[in-house]
Amino acid sequence: MSRARKTAESILGERLRELRMERGISQEKLAELAGLHRNYVGHLERGEKTASLDVIVRLSASFDTSVTELLKPFDRSTTRAVAVLAAREHG
């Protein structure tokens, strides 16, 4: 699936998994660090749930990184493509 066809949730989920694996931590440990349920972290990684801004900030802090770094995959073209696709599906 091309990046333009992915949802915002799936792109964020891929990024969460990437950062978690780079740091060698489990979903359970990430959930503990962020104050989230481990099942919720799994849902986020699979793109099944939408993270609130609060959750994004907590996850960033858990990775000891900035929100900007966590959301790095959302460059201008990706953001635009995801927004257009979402608008077509919902409107």
C-alpha positions in Angstrom: 0.0 0.0 0.0 1.4 3.4 -0.9 1.9 6.0 1.8 -0.8 8.2 0.1 -3.4 5.4 0.6 -2.6 4.9 4.3 -4.6 6.4 7.1 -3.2 8.8 9.6 -3.7 6.1 12.2 -1.7 3.5 10.3 1.2 5.9 9.6 1.4 6.9 13.3 1.2 3.2 14.2 4.1 2.3 12.0 6.1 5.2 13.6 5.3 4.0 17.1 6.4 0.5 16.3 9.6 1.8 14.6 10.6 3.9 17.6 9.6 1.2 20.1 11.7 -1.4 18.2 14.7 1.0 17.9 14.6 1.4 21.7 14.2 -2.3 22.3 11.1 -2.0 24.5 7.9 -4.0 24.5 4.4 -2.7 24.0 3.8 -3.4 27.7 6.8 -1.3 28.7 5.8 1.6 26.4 2.2 1.5 27.8 3.6 1.6 31.4 5.9 4.6 30.5 3.0 6.5 28.9 0.4 5.5 31.4 -1.7 3.6 28.9 -3.1 0.2 28.7 -0.9 -2.3 26.7 -3.9 -3.3 24.5 -4.4 0.3 23.6 -0.7 0.6 22.5 -1.3 -2.5 20.3 -4.4 -0.9 18.8 -2.4 2.3 18.0 0.4 0.4 16.4 -2.1 -1.5 14.2 -3.8 1.8 13.2 -7.0 0.7 14.8 -7.4 3.6 17.2 -6.9 7.4 16.8 -4.5 8.9 19.4 -5.5 12.2 21.0 -3.0 15.0 21.3 -2.6 14.1 25.0 -1.7 10.5 24.1 0.7 11.7 21.4 2.5 14.0 23.9 2.7 11.2 26.5 4.1 8.8 23.9 6.7 11.3 22.8 7.7 11.8 26.4 8.0 8.0 26.9 10.3 7.9 23.9 12.2 10.9 25.3 11.7 12.6 22.0 9.7 15.6 20.7 6.2 15.5 19.2 7.8 16.7 16.0 10.1 13.7 15.9 7.2 11.3 16.7 5.2 12.8 13.9 8.1 13.0 11.5 6.4 10.8 8.8 3.8 13.4 8.4 5.6 15.6 5.9 3.6 18.1 3.8 2.8 15.7 0.9 1.8 12.8 3.2 -0.4 15.0 5.3 -2.1 16.4 2.3 -2.6 13.0 0.7 -4.1 11.5 3.9 -6.4 14.5 4.4 -7.7 14.2 0.8 -8.3 10.5 1.2 -10.1 11.1 4.5 -12.3 13.8 3.0 -13.3 11.5 0.2 -14.2 8.8 2.6 -16.2 11.0 4.9 -17.7 13.6 2.6 
